Amino acid sequence: MVSDELHVVTGAFGYAGKYIAQQLLQEGKRVRTITNSRPPAKDPFGGKVESLPLDFDRLEQLQLSLTGAKVLYNTYWVRFNHRRFSHAAAVENTRRLFSAAKTAGVERIVHVSITNPATNSPFEYFRGKAELEHELKSLGVSYAILRPAVFFGKEDILINNISWVLRTFPLFGLFGDGSYGIQPIHVEDFAQLAIEAGRGRDNLTMDAIGPESFTFRDMVMTLGEIIGCRRPLVSLPPWLGLLAGKIMGVMTGDVVITREEIGGLMAGLLAVDSPPAGKTRLTDWAGKHRDTLGKKYASELARRQSQ
């Protein structure tokens, strides 16, 4: 039986938003997505999720889309600057979304941030996330801020494409020595955390990391062993690693890695000293999917265009 309680998810045809919407449906909630992308040809929700435009320039329409919502789950963001989108625009758009949610009377906002955000960060991604956390905390609406490092699971990009490189090339280039940490969380574990956070009323900020912590080098080695593609790991200076990423980007028609992503990774910003919040181990999940993991390249730009 479907409840009259309305939950709104931004970008439910994307990645994390899709799993949040699916779990809300399983709980019998009424779900609406606001998205700036067209629904895919094959609706993953079978028509059970209402879709309205996420138009940041039409604030009245945005407010109407949020009116009556008990919880807003905000997954909207951009991974890198591009001619069609930018971090600066994403920050301003999210501010408008928060303001519209308050005006519409949304009771609680669950917001997806990032590990180690800081307003003085040299990296625009982490700086923008910190600005939005501050904005949300001063909004006057009950909130939960979840800080994942990186997701894995079906349709993920990073773990899949690391495996794709291992399958495709005779060696794997690391940025520096690969000793920096990374703590992936399964996307379905994260979706459950988001929904649990939506049930609360106390303001909350928490790191959302999985049960396994790796150095980047060890994670690549482990994935290579699991999929049966052990490769020599070669330490590269960051500029050369970026150049290699750009060459692969030409091959794939995608943005494989950016200078900021390399910098944030090497600065250890994808690892925290917090207890795990997820339960699914990357090694267990990768073992179950070893036959398909990394068989095809997963394109960030293609995903954005098809959402």
N, C-alpha and C positions, 0 to 999 in steps of 0.2 A: 504494500500500500504506500502510495506516494504522499509525503507530508506536504502541508501548505508552507512549511518553513523554507524560505528562499535563500539559497547560497549562490553567490556570484563568483565565478573564476575567470580571471583574465587569461586569454590564450589557451582555452581548453583543447584546441586542435594542435597545440604545440607538444611539448614534452612533459615537463613536470605538471603543467596544468591539466593535461589529459588524464594523468593518473589520479590527481586530486578529484577531478570530476567523476571518474569511474567509481572511486571508493565512496563518494557522496551518494551516487545513485544506488550503490549496493546497500547503503544505510537508509534508503527510502527518502532521501531529501529531494526537494525540487531544485534543479540546477539550471542556471543561466550562464552563458559565457558572453563576455564582451571581447571582441577581437577585431583587429584591423586587417584580417586575412579572410579569404573566402573559405567556406567549409570544403573539406576534401571530397572527391567524387564518391568515396565510400565513407559514409558517416560512421565514426567509431562508436557512436552512442545510439545508433538506431533511431534517431529522431527524438530521443528523450531529453536532449539538452537544447534549450532555446538559445539562439544565437542572435546577438545584436551588435551593431558596429561600435568599435572602440575609436571614436573620433574625438581627439583631444581638442579640436578647434570648435566643436559644438558642445559647449558646456551644459546647456540646458538638456540636450539629448543624453549626454553622459549621466547627468543627475537622474533623469527619468529611468535610465537603464539600471540604476542602482537603488531606486526607490523600493522600499519594502524588503530589502536584503538584510538578513540577520548577520551574515558574515561575508566579507570580501576577501578572497584569496588572490593576492597580487603576485603573479609570476612574470609580469611584463618587464623586459630589459633588453639590452642589445649586447652581444658579446664583444664587438669591436666597432670602431668607426668605419663608415662606408659611405659612398656617395649617396645612398638612399636612407641612411640612418646614422645617428651618432650618440655618444654617451651624453653629451650636453643636452641634446634634444630629449633623450630618455629621462634625464633628471627632471627637466621642466615638465614633460608630459606626466610623469608620476606625481609631481606636485599637484597638477591639475586633477588627477585622478583622486588623490587623497582629499582635496578640497571638495570635489563633487560628492565623494562618499560621505563626508561630514554633513554637507547640506542635505543630502538625501536621507539622512538618519540611519545610516549603516551602524549597527551596534558594535561590530568588532572587525578589525583589519588584521589579517595574517599576511605578512610581507616577507618575501624571499630576498635575503641579503647575500652576504658572502663572508667567509672567515676573514678576520683581521681587517675590517674596514677602518679607515682613518682619514680625517679631513686634511691631514698634512701629508698623505701618501704621495709619492712621486708618480703613482700610477692612477690614471684617470678613472679606471674601472672601480678601484677600491675607494677612491676619493668620492666618486659619485654615490656609491652605496652608503658611505658614511653620512653624506649630506642628507640622503633620504631617510636614514634612521633618525637623524636629529629632527627632521621635518615631521616624521610620524610621531615621535615622542612628544612633540609640542603641539600636536593637532587637537588634543582634547577628546580623542576617541580611544576606546579600549583597543589594545594592540598586542600582537605577538610577532616578534622578529626572529626568523629562523636563518641561521648562517651556515649553509652547506659549503663544502670545499669544492667537490665535483661529484656529479652523478654517474652511476652506471646502471645498466639494465637493458632491456630490449629497446632498440632504436637509439641507444646512446651514441655519442660522437667520439669523445676522447678515448675511452677504453677500446672501442671498436677500431678506431683508426690507428692506435698504437699497434694493435694486433694486425691490422692490414699492412702496415709498414714492415712488421716482422715477417709476414707471409710473402711480401712483394720484393724486398731488397735483401742483398746478401749481408748487410750489416745495419746496425741501428745507431744513429748519432745522438748522443746526449748533450744537453746544454751544460757545459762545465763537467764536473765530476759526477753529477747526478745524486749528490748526497742530501739534497733538500727533501723535506717531507711532503707527503700527500695522503689524504684520508678520505677515500671515496665512500659515498653512501648510496645504497640501492634506491632507485627512484620510487619504488612502491613503499619502502620504509619511510622515505621522506614525505610522501603523500599522507601516510597515516599520522605522522607527527604533525603535519599541517592541520589535519582535521581535528586531532586531539587538542591542538592549540586553539582552534576555533571554538571549542566547547568552553574554554575558560573565560574568566572575566578579569583576572589579575593581569597587569602588564608584564610581558615576558620577553626576554632576549636570551637566546640560547644557540650554542654551536650545534649544528646538525651534521655529525660525522658518523661514519660507519665503525664497525668493531675492529677493523684491521688498519694499522698504521704502517706505511712503507716509506723508505726512501724512494725517490723516483727510479733510481737505478735498480733497486730490488724489485719494484713493481714490474718494470719492463722485463727483467730476467724471469720473474715468476710467470708472467703471461706467455713468454716464449716457451717455457717448459710445459705449460698447460696445453697450449695449442700445437705443440710438437715442432716449433720453429725457433730453436735456439740460435741466436745470432751473436757475433762479436759486438760488444758495446764500445763505441768509440767516443771519447770526450772531445767536444768541439767548442771553440770559443763562441760566445753568443752570436756574434755577427755572422759567423759561418753557418751556424745552426739556422739562423733566420734566412740566410740565402738559400739553404737547402729546402726550407719550408716554402719559400717563394717559388722555387723550381717545381716542387710537388704541387703547389697551387696552380701553376700553369697547366700541369698534367691533368689535374682533376677539375679545373674550372671553379676553384673554391679558395677561401682563405684558410689555410691550414694552421698557421700560427702567426702571432703578431709579436712585435718587439715588447709590448707591455705584458703580454702573457708570459713570455720568456722571463722578463724581469720579475714579475710577481711570483712565478714558480721558483726561480732561483733565490729569491729573498725569503723563501719559506712561508709564504702567506697562505698556502693551502694546507697548513697543518696548525693545530692548536693543542694546548695542554688542557683538554676537557675530556670528561668521560664519554664513551660512545653513546649515541642516541639511536642508531640503527642496529638491527640484529643480523642482517644478511651479510655474510662474508664474501668479499670479491672473489677469493680463491675458490670457494664452493660454487658460486654462480658461474664463474668462467669455466670451471670443470664441467658443469652440466651443459654448457653451450660451446664446448671446444670445437665441435665440428662446423659451426657456422660463424663463430666470432671472428671478425676481421676478413671474412671471405669477400665482402664488398665494401668499398669506400663509402662513408657516410658524409654527405655534403651539408655543411651549415647553410650555405646560400640556397641550395635546392630546397631544404626544409622550410626556410623562411618564405620562399616563393610559392610553395605548394600548400602552406597552411591556410 
